[in-house]
Amino acid sequence: MMLKRAVHVRQASFTTVAPSSSKLTIGIRRENPARIWERRCPLTPDAVASLVQEENVDVFIQDCDRRVFPVHQFVKAGARTHPNLDSAHIVLGIKEPPLNELITSPTLSPWRTASFDSPVPRTHFMFSHTTKGQPYNMELLSRFLSHPQRDLPSRLIDYELLMGPDGKRTVAFGWFAGVAGALEALSALAHAHLELGVASPFLHTPRPHTHVALPSLRAALRAIGEEIVKDGTPKSLGPFVIGLTGNGNVSQGALSILGELPIVKVRVEDLPVLVNDPDTDLHKLYLVHATPAEYLSRTDGGCYDRAHYYENPSIYKSEFATKVAPYLTLFLNGVGWLPGFPRLMTNDALITALARAAEVGPARFGTIGDITCDIEGGLEFMSCASTISEPFFKYRPRTLPAHLPSVQIMSVDILPSTLSLDASEHFCRVLMPYLKTVIQEYRGQSGKQEYSEALERATVAKDGQLQETHTWLEAPLDKWRRSASKPEGSPRKKKVLMLGSGMVAGPTVQELCKRSDVELIVASNSCKEAEDLTRGFSNASARFLDVEDRERVSQLVGGADVIISLLPVPFHPSIAELCIRHGKHMVTASYISPAMRALHDRAESANVVLLNEIGLDPGIDHCSALSLLRQLEKDKKRVLSFTSFCGGLPAPEASDVPLGYKFSWSPRGVLNAALNSARFKLNEETVEIPGENVLRHYFPDLPISNDLNLEGIANRDSLPYADTYGLGKLNDLRTVLRGTLRYPGFANLMDSFKSMGLLNTDPSSHILPRSWSELARLALEARIGEYIPADPNSFDSALSNIVPGRQHLEHAVAALQWLGLVPSSSATNDLPLLPTKPLAPIDLFTTVLAHKLRYTPGERDLVVLSHEIVAQPASVVGEASPDETEVYTSLLVSYGTASASAMSRCVGLPVAFATLAVLDGKVVGRGVQGPTEEMLYRAVLDGLKGVGLEMKEGVRMGSGMETRLGDGLHSTGLARIS
């Protein structure tokens, strides 16, 4: 049962009859039903009783069961329920109403008589969100302005502009935002610590909306403080340091609630010693309330001066990212920002802060509570608000090194709503003098000058005109009018929803947005990434999305025509299920999984295409192979052999590292591929290689490029492609082989890593190294089931029993030393943070590879895709002589550029072209499909040609590479392929 604070309402002393025709009427709006957490109310029942009895007004209220005060309390106070408030002279709400509920027409005068019945304009009080030219509310603002068909438009008063003589806001919720924001941030922090395997005392932090009022919240937080005094904070987290900025109402609210904890205030200059001192008392919390003088510096070398700063903000810069942020456990941002002033932290500064925080210690600067919720303001990377339902999200800069953790951000934009009772009581108290002044003005009386002048300054529009300080809003209004006046017959835009904002998304967005008839929404759990992707495109917008929120995902899917899923592979089937339910098409670059294939019949019945395998490999490889094969079919050629290899690699100048390989995303996919078995046909024989041997039996020399030395690894099961590509009967083909390209040495070294247990996924093999230099030894111990002493000789001896051949062993040890996985005098400290809980060796190895083998700024990647098809005239019976045998080649070599990696273009652009083909009705098939329709793959190839990603084709007479591949495979120890 929900408890409510007792409200002592003064009972009205009159009989409830129809209001007098001469009474002024005040209306209390219900808030927009779409804002499910908006429970605040501008007036309390007590205030209503006062107005009814002392001001002799009528009060109407719209029924609403979500409001913090039950409607019966208002009725008891003398108010009357009313469906639309159409007779109200003064209308009060918290935030702007839905347009269909906004009444701005005049109403009858409260002092009308039999001989005088003139209408008067209404007055609306609200946080209108129009005064900064917000495009989404220009239509609302226009309703308060003169129009040929609109007489006596209403007056619009914005609470945000109500200020005292000192220029400070008087009707605001900032203090409550500070209280609620501190609590929400502590709760989010506890969740982040759980992900690190640590349960902190703040796991019990009460979320503000779960308590009736502030006293019980204070008591709950006080109990946590007592627990900390008794037992301390977890040692693994180090000293618990809270950082706070700002000195306004927001910061004062945060300080007030934090006062329930055992806080010790410290200065910025104290932080390094405090955090690094092993004797720092963990039974206390440390608060650094950073002032501008402590983190702002002048570029001319002068000292900070407040007056000088506000006159010359351009010569100041923020050093918060280096002086304060790296030492914090939790950061609460309560300082505002204006254009022209230095940001507290830029996007680049965040990366600096996270890097330095990792050096300081674990769990530093992992959670931010941005109480200001100033989107792309003082914290440039904070690009969207979170919600009370989903109060925090993870943000990871694109250029953040792989070993550094993401930052968690709490940025709820209606924090005071979580303290709806306390906030409403405060708001009503400070609003009443202004409301009574407007009542007096309606009656022709003079109100107190201080309030009358403040009301004039807070008036955005009156008598159908923008007030003097707001005339600049004509520009955004005109822009809105022009967009709204477009002919109704304008073609409807085709809507695309992109789920995910990872590495390949950029080229997809850019290509789709070239089409003016396409409207794109990028939905991601990284607001910053989505905002960055859509910035600069008028037909693209960003949305925050937690893919686990099925209801929200379903809403977005239902509003689009085509859904692009760039999510991790396991999510694709569930997204496809929603597409089937809503009758929407879907495009993804991933292989068709068994779970996806199982949806074929249902998708076909729903007239939906679920288009898969349209990236690079799979994707461009399919399209280019099918195009060449169809041409051979038209030329009446019979295929004898089909060989295809594809790979993403670092450019040669960036490849001088172990494995000759670098990662632009998680290495886990590459490592998993090393565990897959392979099956193919080569020189008339079917070859099956189990997963444990796929790296040992590889193709050491691929004659694909004159400029690149390459080796190949067989890729999964090639045999079904005889049917997929229409090559003919498998028995009639000499070779069907698909493989992955790598630089020489990759397969041998990765096989050594695999042999020593670094690719082990078995739960029983989980280990927790005390340093990265232990990882190889511990993985090998788990692999052989024997203890290995920690000295290098014992490890080398054990490893020599696992890794065959002296040369392979030397290469493996050298690579392990370079990676820092064994003790070495040449090892560097450039390693990621160690995990706090045991993990499988493959997960630990992935972490190191992602960090040590990451691309650095300026390094290029490379994509190579090669097909070789050996064919002969179909009229020739049996196998033709070499003079009649033709070898067709198709080759793509693409290097990354300064603006995009080769891999992102070769995956993202086919996705874009395929999506446009689906939108344009060029895909006829339904159900689960790959890019096998001619109209589709030609559209993709034409699009790729237009952006410089054209396959270069050639033909020569003679033999293909089959014999050379067979000889190479035999040299690795596999039985002879004839």
N, C-alpha and C positions, 0 to 999 in steps of 0.2 A: 504494500500500500504506500503510495507517495505521500510524504508528509509535507505540509506547507506551514510557513511561519504564520502565526495568528495575526490577522488584520483587523484592527479595531475600527470598524466603520461606524461613523456617526449616522444613525438612522434619520432619514429625511422625515420632516414633520408634516408632510402634506399628503393628501390623497392622490393616488396616481391616476390622473385624468389627462385628457389631451392637452398638449401645451398651448399656452396662451399665444394668440397671434402676434403679440408684441414682444415675445421673448427671443433673445439671441440664442442660437443653437450651436453647440459644439459637438463635433463628430469625432469619434475615436475609431480609426480604421483597423481592420484586421490586416496583418502583414501578408505579403505574397505567399500563397500556399506552397510555392516551389521552394521557398526558403524554410526548410523543415525545422531548422534549429533556431529560427528567429522567434523567441518567446517574449522579448521585451515589450513593454507597453509605456507610452509617454506619460500617462497619468495613472495614479493609484486610485483604488476605491475611496480612500480617505480624501484625496484631492477632489474627486468628483463630488462627494458629499459637501465639501466646502464650497465648491463652485455653485452647486444647486441652491444651497441655503444662503450663502453670503453674497453671491454675485447675481442671484436670481436669473440663472440661465437654464436652458434645457440641455441635457447631455444625451446624445444618441451613441450607441456603440454597436458595431457589427459583431455578431456571434462568432466565437472562435474557441475551440477546445484546446488549442495549443498554447494559448496565451498564459503567462505566468500567474495571472489572477483569474480565477473562474468568473464567468460572466455574471453568475448569480450575486457575487459580491458587489459588482457595479450596479445591478438592479436594486439591491438592498440599499445602496447609497443614493438612489434616486435617478439613476440612468435608465434609459429605455433601449431595448434592442431594436435595431433597424437594419433592413437588408442592404441598403446601398448609400445611406447618408445623403440622399439627394436634397434634403431640406436644411443641411448643416451650413452655417456661415463660416465657421472656422473648423478645418479638418486637420486632425493630428495623426501622424503615423511615425514610425521610426525610419524605415527606408522607403524608397520610391515604390509606388503601387504598380501593378500590371496596368498597361494602357487601357485595357477594356474596362477597368474599374475606376479610372481617373475621371472625375466630373469637374470640369472647369467652367461650365456655363454659369451665369448669374443665378441667384436665388432671391426669393422675395425679401424685402426689407423687414427687419425685426421690429421696426416702429411704424409699420403701415397702418393706415386708418381707412375708413370708408371712402375718404376723398383722396388718399395718397397711397398708391399701391405700386411704387417704383421698385424695380429689382436692384440689387447691389452685388458687387463682385464677391466671390469667396476668398478666403485666405487659407493657403495650404502650408503647413509646417512639415518638413521632412529633411532627411539627408538625401538630397536629390541626385548627387553624383553627376552634376552637369557643369559645375563651375570650373572644371579644368578642360572643358570641351570634349568630354567623353563621347565618342561617336555613337555608342550604343544607347545613349539617353538624349540625343538631340531631338528625336521625335517627341519625347516627353516634354522637353523645354519648349518646343514649338507650340504645344497646346496652351501655353500661358501667354502667347503673343497674339497681336491683332491679326485678324483675318476677315475678309469681306463677309464671311458667313458666321462670324463669331463676335458677339457683343459683350462688353464688360468682362474681358478675360480675368481669371483669378490672379491673385497675388501669390508669389512663390517666395517663401522664407526658408533659407537653408540653415539648419542648426549649426553646421560647421562654421558659419560666418558670424555667429553670435559671440561678441567679444566685449570685455570690460574696457574701461578707460585706459588700462595698461596694455591693451592689445592682445591679451591672453584670452583663449577660448573659455567660455563660461558654461556652455551646455555641451558636455562631452563625456565620453566613457573611458578616457585614456587611463585613469588610475585602475579601473577594473580590468582593462586589457592587460596592464602590467601584472596584476595579481594572477589572472587566468593564464597568461602567457608563461609565467614562471612555472606554474603547476604543470601545464601541458608539456613544457620543455623538459622538466624533470622526469615526467612519465615517459616521454620519447627517449630520453637518455637511458633510462632503465632498460628499455627494449633493446637499444643498441648494445648495451653491456651484456645482455643475455645472448646476443648473437656472437659475442666474444667468449661465451662460456662462463660469464660472471653474473651472479645474482647480487645486485647492490641493494642497500636499504630502500632506495627510491623505487624499487619494484612495487612498493605499497603506496606510492604517491597517489592521492585521490585526484581523479580528473574532476575539474570544477563542476561540470553539469551533474555529477553523481551525488552532490550534496545540496541540501535545501538552501543553505546560506553560508556566509563567510565564517561564522564562529565554529561550525563543525569542521570546515576545511582547515582552519587554523589548528584546531585540536588534533586532527589527524596528522598534520605535518609536524606538529610539536612532538607527537609520539615517535615519529621517525627520527627527529632530532635527539630524543632521549635514547633511542636505540643506538644511534651513532656515538653518543657520549659514552655509552656502556661498552659497545662491542667494536666501534670504529668502522671505517670504510674498508673495502677489500684491499689487501696489500698489493695485489696484482695490478690495481688501477693507479697506485701511487697517490700522492696528495690530491684531494678533491678540490679543484679550483674552479670557481664560477666567475666568469667575466661579465661585466655589465657596462653598457654605454648609455649616454643620455642623462639629462637631469630634469626632465619634465614630468608630467603626470604619469606617463607610462613607467618610467624608471622608478618613481616614488612608489607606485603600486607594487612593482617587483620587489623593491627593498622592504616594503611593509610585510609581505608574506614570507620572504626569506628570513625575516627577523625571528621567525619561530624556530629556526635551526641554530645550531651552535656555530655561528659565523664569527670568523676572525677577519677583519679588514686588513688588506695588504696593499702595497703600492706596486706599480708596474715594475719598478726597478728591483723589487724583492723576488720577482717570479723565478728567475733562473736558479737562485740558491734554494728557494723554497721547494721547487719541484725535484731538484737533483739531490737534496739532502736526505739520506736514508733514515735520519732520525726525526724527520718532520712528523709531528703528532697527527695520526690518522683518526683521532677521536674528535677532530674539529673539521669544519669546512672553511675554505679560504675564499674570500670575496675580493676581487679587484674591481673597483668602480673607476674605470679608466676615464680620464679627462682628456679633452683635446690637447692640452699642453703636454700630455704624456705620450701621445702617439702622432701628433702632427709636427712636421718640421718644415722649415722654409728652404726653398731652393737657393736662396741667396745667402744662407748661413746664419741669418738672424734668428732671434728667439721668438717663440710664439707670443702673440699679443692679440687678445680677443677683438679689440676694435680694428686693429690692422688686418686681422684675418677676414672680417666681414667686408672690409673695403678692398682687399686684395687677395681673394681666395685662390686665384690662379697660380700664385707663387708658393702655395703650400702643398704638401703631399702627405699622404697617410703612411705611417710605418706600422700600422696595427698588425699586419700580416707577419711581421718579423719580431716586433717587440712584445706583443701580447698574445696573439692567437695560438702560437705553438705550445704554450704552457697551460692552456685552458682544458678543463674537462667538459665544461658546458659554457657556451657563449650566448648571452641574452642581449639582443640588439634593441635598444630603445631610443636610438638617436635618428632624427630625420635627415633628409638630404634634399638639396635643391640643385638644379642644373647650374653649372658654372663653378660649383664647389667640388673639392676633391672627394671622391668616394672613399668610404671607410675601407672597402676592399674591392679591387677590380677582379676580373676573371683571372688574369695572370697572377694576381696576388694570392688568390685562393690556392693555386697550385704550389706557390712558394710556401704558404702557410702549412699545407698538408705535408709537404716534403720535410719541412723543419720540425713539424710535430712528430713525424715518424722517428726523427733522430732523437727527440727529447725523451720519448718513451711511449709505451702502448696506451691506446685509448685517449690520446690527446687530440683535441679539436675535431672530435668525431660527430658532435651534435651542436646545431645552431638553433636557437629559438628566436626567430626574427619577429618580434612582437609588433614592430612597425608595419610589417607586411607591405613594405614599399617596393613594389615590383620593379626590378632593374634599377633600383635606387642606390642607396648607400652600399648595399651588397649587390654588386652588378649581376652576379650569377643567380640571384634569387628571382626567378622569372615567372613564378605563378604562386597563387595562394593555395593552401591546402584547406581541408574542411574538418569540421568537428567529427564527422564520420570517419575520415581518413586524415588524421592530424599531422602526419609527417610523411616525407618521401626521401628517397635517396637521390643525390645528384653526383654525377661523375663527369668532370670535364673531359672532353675528347682527348686532349693531349696529356692527361694525367698518366704518369708512368704506371705500368700494370701492377707493380708491387704495392702501390699506395692505395689505401682504402678510400671508398667514397665518403662523402660527408652527408649526414642526415640533417634535414631541415624541417623544422616545425614553423609553419607560416599561416596559421589559421587567421582568416580575415575578419571574423565576427566573434572574437574572443569574449567581449563583454556579454554576449548572448549566453555563454555558459554560466554566468553569474546573474541570471535574468532578474531575480528578485531584488538583490542588493543594487544592481545597476539601475533597475527601473525606479526604485525608491529615490536614489540619488538624482537621477535624471529629472524626475517629476519635481523634486524640490528646487532645482536650479532653473527649471523651465517656468514655473508658476508666475514669477514676476513679469516675464515677457508676455505670457498668455493673458494675464490680467490687464496689461497695458493695451493689447490689441482689443480686448473686450471694451475697454474705455474708449478707444478710438472709434469703434463701431457706434458707440452711443454719442459720439460727438464731444467727448470729454478729453481733456488733456491728461496724458499719463505722465509718469515721472520721466523727466528729460533724459536721464541716463539710459533708460530702457527704450524710450522712443527713438533716440538716435541710434542705439545699437540695432534695433529692428530695421531701421532704414538701411543701415550698412549691410545687414544680412539679407536684404531683399534682392533677389536675382531679377525678377520681372514684376512689373506693376503697371496697371492701366494699359496692358498690351505691349509694353515696351521693355527692353532690357535696360536695367539701371546703369548709370554712368560707368561704374567700374567693371561692368560686364558686357559692354558693347562689342568688345573684341570677339565675343562668342558668335557674332554674325557670320564669321568666316566658316567655322565648323557647321553652323546651321545651314549656310548656303550649300556646303558640300553635301550635307545630308539631303537637302531638298533636290539637288540635281540627281543624286542617285535614286531618290524615291520617285522622281518624275519620269523615269525610263518607261517606254511604252510597255503596256501589259503583255503585248504580244511578243516580247523579247524571248528568244529561245531559252528554255530551262537549262541550267548548267548541269553537266554530268558530275555526279558527286563521287569522290574517291576517299575512302578511309584507309590511312596507312597506320598499321599497328606496329610500333617499334620505331626507334630513331638511331639505330646503330650505324656502323661504319659505311654500309652500302646505301644508306638512305639518301645521302646528299645528291648523288647523280639522279636518283629516281625522282626526287622532289623537283630538281631543276628542269628535268625533261618534261614532266607532267605539267608544270606551271607555264611552259611555253604555250600551252593551249589555252586560249581565253575562254573556251567553253567548258573548261574543267575547273571544278572547285575541290580543293584538297584539304583534308583534315589530317594532321599528324598527331596521333595519340600515343603518349609515352609516359613511363614513370619517371622520366627525366625531363622536367619542365624546361630546363635550360637548353638541352639538346633540341627539343621540339621547337622552341622559340628561335634558336639559331638557324635551324633548317628552314623555317618559314619566313624569317625576316626578309623583307625586300620583295615579297611576292604578294600582290594584292588579292590573288585567288587562292591563298593558302593560309591556314590558321592552325594554332597549336592547342592541344587539350592535354591536361594531366589525366592519366589513366593507370589504375592498378588493375592488371589483367585478371586478378583474382576476384574483382568486383563484377560478377557475372551480369548483374542487372544493368550496370553502366555500360559494359561492353555490348550487351544486347541492344541498348538504346542507340549507341553509335552505329552498330551494324545495321539496324533497321532504318537509319537515316541516309544510308549510302547506296550507291549503285554497284560499286565494286570495292571489295575489301582486299588490301594487300597485307599479308602477314609476314613481317620481318622478325617475328618473335622466335624464341628458341623452338626447335622442332617439336618437342612434346606438347606445345600449346596448339599446334596446327589443327589437330582433329577437333578439339573443342570449339575453336573458332569456326571451323567448317560446319559443325553441328548448328551453330547459330545462323550461319549463312543459309543453310537449308531451311531452317525454321522461318526465316524472314524472306526467302526467295531472292537472295543476293549472290552474285558471283564472287569468286575468290581467286587470288593469284599469289603464289609463293614460289621461292626459288628452290625449295628443298626437295629431296627425293620423296617419291610416293612411299609412305610407310604402310605396313599392313593395316594399321588402324584407319589410315586415310582411305586406303583401297576399299575397306569394308563399307564405306559410305557411298560407293558408286551408285547402287540402285536407288537409294533414297534421293540422292542429288539429281539423278536423271529424272525421277518422277516429279521432283520439284522444279524441273526446267532450269536447273542451276549448273554452271560449269565450275568445277574446283580444279583450276589449272595449276599444276605443280611443275617442278623441274625446269624452270625458266630463268636460271642465273647464268653462270659460266659452265661449270661442270657439276651437276647437269644444267643444260640450258643452251648456250651457244654451241656446245658440241653437238647436241641433238639437231639443232636447226641447220648448222653447216653440213653435217653429215647427210641429213635427209635431202637437202638441196642438191648436193653433189650426186647422191645416189639416184634421185629422180631424173636428173639429167642423163646419167648413164643408162637408165632404163629407157628413156626416150631415144637414146642413140643405139638401142638394142645391144647393150653390153651385158655380159654375165659376170657377176662378182665372184672372184676366187678367194680373196683375202681382204679382211677389214681390220685395220690396226689404228687405234686412237690413243694418244697420250696428252695429258693436260696437267699443268702445275702452276702454282703461284710461288714466286721465288723473290729473294732480294736481287736487285740489280747486281751485276758482277762486282762492281766497286764496293758494295756493301756486304759481300758474302764471306769475308775472311773471318769467320767465326765458327765454333763447333757446329757441326751438322750442315754448315753452309746455308743456314736457314734463319729467317727472322719471322716474328709473329706480329701481326697487326690486330689480332683478337686472341681469344683464349686458345692456348696450345692444346687444350683437352681433345678437340676434334682430331688434330693430327696424331696425337698419341693413341686415341681410340682406333684410328684407321690402321695403326700398326698391329692391332690385335685381331683384325678381321681376316677371315680365310679368303682365298681367291680361287676362281675356276675360269678356265679359258681354253680355247683350242688353238694350237700352234703347230704348223706343219703336219696337219692331218691327225694330230694326237690331242686328246682331251687331257688337260693337266689340272690337277687339284692340289692346292697347297694349303695345308691347315694354318690357322692363325699363328701358331707358335713358330712357324717356319717362313712366313711370308716375307720377312726382312732378309732372310738368309738366301733365298732363291729369287734373285732379282735380275734385272737386265743391266749389266754394267756399262754398256755403250750403246747409246741411241743415235743413229745417224739422221737427226732431225734438222739440225742447224749447223751451218759452217762456222758460226761465231761462238756457239755455246757448247761446252762439254756437259752432257746430261746422262743420268741413269734413270731407270724406270722401275716402278714397283707395280705388280699386278693389282688391279682395283676390283674387289668384290667379284661378283659373278657376271662374266661377260657374255655367257651363252644366250641369255634371253634376248640380247640385242639383235640376234639374227632374225628374230620374229619382229621386234620393235621397229627395226629399220627396213624390213622387207628384203633382207639379203638373199633369201632363198632357203632351201632346206639345209639344216646344219650339216648333214652328211655330205652335202655337195660343196661345202666350204673347206678350204685348207686351214684358214686362220680366222678367228674372231677374238680380238684381244683389246681390252681397254686398260689403261694404266695411268699412274701418277708420276710426274716428272720431279726429279730432285737433282741437285749437283752431286758429282761423284763423292763418295764417302759417307753419304747420309745413311744408306741402308745398313752398312757395316757398323757404324757408330750407334745408331738407334737400336740395332740388334744387341749390341753390347750392353746398352742401358737396360734393355728389356731382360737380358739374361741375368743381370745382377739384381733384378727385382724392382727397378725404379718405375716400371709400368704396371706394377701389381695393383689390382683392384680389390682383392679379397679382404673382406672386413676383418678377418683374423690377423691380417698383416699390418693393421694400423700402428703407427709409431708417432712419437713426439720427441723430435731431436731438441737438445738444449742449445745447439748451434747448427747452422746449415752445414758446417764441415763434418757433422756426424751423419748426415742423411744417407750418403752412399753406403757407409758401413752398416747402419741400422737396417737399410733396405736389403742388403745382402744377407745379413743375419736372418731376417724374416724369410728370405728366399730359400736359404739352405737349412734353416732350423738349427743353427749352431751359433754359439757365442764367438765373437771375433774380438780379440784384444784391441785396444784403441791405438796401438802403435802402427805406423805406416807399413812396416814390413809384414805384419800379420794380415793387414787388409790386402796388400798386393799379392800375398801368397794365396789367400782365399779366392781373390778375384781371378788369378791365373788358372784356377781349376774350373772356372765358369766360362771365361772368355777365351776362345781358342786362338792360337797364333800370337806370336810375340808382337808383331806389328799392330794387330788389332788391340792387344792389351796396352801397348804404349800410347796409342791414339786415345783409348778410353780414359786412361789415367790423366793424360794431358788435358782432355776435355773436362774431366771432373775437377781438376785443379783450377782451370779457367772459370768454371761455373761456381767455384767455392764450395763444392760438395765433399771435399776431403781436405784435411789439413795441408796447407801449402804456404811457403814463404812468399809466393807471388799472389796469393789471394787478396782481394780487395774487400773493403767494407761496403761495396756497392751491392747490397743484398736486401731483399724485402724483409718485412717484419716476420718474425716466427709466429706460427699459430699458437693458440693457447690450449688446444685440445688435440688428441691423437687423430691423425688422418691417414688415409691410404697413401702409400708411396707415390702413386701416380698423381694424386692431388698436390702433394708437396712438391713434386718434380715440376708439375704444371706451373706452380707459383714462381719457382726459380726461373724457368725458361721464359715465362711471360715478362719477367723483369730483365734478365740478362740478355735475352735475344730480342728485345723490342727495337722497333725502328726509332731512330733518333731524328731530330729535325734536319731536313735537307736530304735524307736518304730516300732513294727511290725503290719501288718494288717493280716486279716484272711478271707478266703473264704470258705463258706459251701454250698454245693449243695446236695440235698436229693430228691430221688424219692422213692415212695412206690406204688407198683402195687399189688392189690389183684386179684387173678385169681383162676379159677377152671378148671378141665378137660372139654374140649368142649363136651365130650360125655355125661356129666351129664345134664339131663333135669331139668330146673328150677334152683333154687339156692341151691348149695351144702351145706352140713353140715360143721361146723367148722373143723371137722376132715379131710374133703376133700378140704378145702380152703387153698390156699398157699399165703403167703405174701412175695413178692420179694422186696428187698431193694437195692438201689444203692446209695453210699455215697462218696462224695469228700470233704476232709478237707485239706486245704492248707494254710500254714503260709508264710508270706513274709520273705525274706532273706535280707542280707546286700546289695546284688547287685540288687534286684528287688522286688517290692511289689507283694503280691499274686494276687491282682487284675490285675496288668499289665501283669503278666504271663498268667492268666486265660482268659484274653481278647486278648492279643497280639499274643500268640502262636496259638490259633485256627485260627486266621486270616492268620498267616503265613502258616500253614499246608493246609488250604483251597486254598490259593493262589497257592501253589505248585501243588495241585491237579488239579486246572484249567490249569496251565501251562503244566502239563503233560498229559492233555487230559482225565482226569478221571471224568470230569463232562460232562455228555451227554446232559442234558436238556438245553434249551435256554429260554430267556425271564427273567422275574423277579422270582427268586427262593429263597428258604431257603435251609438249608442243609438236604434235605429229601432223596436224592439219596444214596443208600446203599454204593456204591463205595466211595462216598465222605465222608460220616460220619464215615465209617470205617477207611479211611485214616487219618482223623482228630484224631480219638480215638487212633489209633496206634501211631501217632506222639506224642500225649499227654502222652501215656504210656511210651514212650521212654525218656521223660523228667521228669518223676516222678509224673505226674498228672493223675493217673489212678483211675477210679471209682471202689470202693470196693463193690462187690455185695454179697448178702446173701439171704437166703430163709428159711422160717419157716412155720409151719402149724398154723392155728388159724385165729384170726381177726386182722384187721388193725387198724389204728388210727382214723377211721371215727367217732366212738362214742365219743371218747375223744375230738375230734375237735368240734363236735356238742355241747357237754356239755360246753366246754369253750366259744364258741360263744354265747350260751344261757346266760352264766353268765355275759356277757357284756350288757344284756338288749335286745338282739334280740329275736324275738319270737322263741319258742322251735323248734329245728330241730329234728324230730323223728329218 
